[in-house]
């Protein structure tokens, strides 16, 4: 029966893939099949179809390698785990219906084929979802490391003035890294004014504000002044609503205004020079 099913799938693979793509395009919230180039959709769909039959026709090692390669690709494409699950369901439904049309599945062998499909799809689903979860966790971990490396550097912009741009969500682990880089940078750069730019921080809650206040206090203890810049209107409303006290250090709405204030703190100013 397994051989009969595989032959039926392989001989009609193009039509099965076409029907599967049509169903995937009908899924609510689907973006990949509508917005990706047609050749990429076709290539990915064929890889998925081959993957779906690999646990029937290939060794466990080859099957595992295919799963690993494919899950790495669909994580990059942004397939959600729910979408992956639906892709498996739709493929098995399309294959079952197609084999019924071809009368490979009929009333006499229906019970047998139901058992074959169960033994085929359930282990496959578990393997794909497990590999997807592992690959997703690895991707998130790499992104987190990259974000930490990119957004926790103290940058000297003028003599005695440095800026630290903060990007993304600030959790306890990132706050520790920010604090270390901030203090090391203040000392090594001999900064007198430090601007913490939160333009790229999407949400400022009580915990984030606590980390920022701690950083400002630490800067003050090593002999420099700290200024918070990049406070958007929605962030200002949140800070007021939460009752967070930021009176201990200067705040400015933009980095430009913060830089002008920082120059004033170091007895300098930006002046326009008239052209001759």
Secondary structure as UniProt FT lines:
FT   HELIX           2..11
FT   HELIX           13..25
FT   TURN            28..29
FT   HELIX           32..35
FT   HELIX           38..57
FT   HELIX           60..77
FT   HELIX           81..101
FT   TURN            102..103
FT   TURN            107..109
FT   HELIX           110..150
FT   STRAND          155..158
FT   TURN            159..160
FT   STRAND          161..167
FT   HELIX           172..189
FT   STRAND          193..200
FT   HELIX           206..221
FT   TURN            222..223
FT   STRAND          225..229
FT   HELIX           233..242
FT   TURN            247..248
FT   STRAND          250..252
FT   HELIX           255..265
FT   TURN            266..267
//
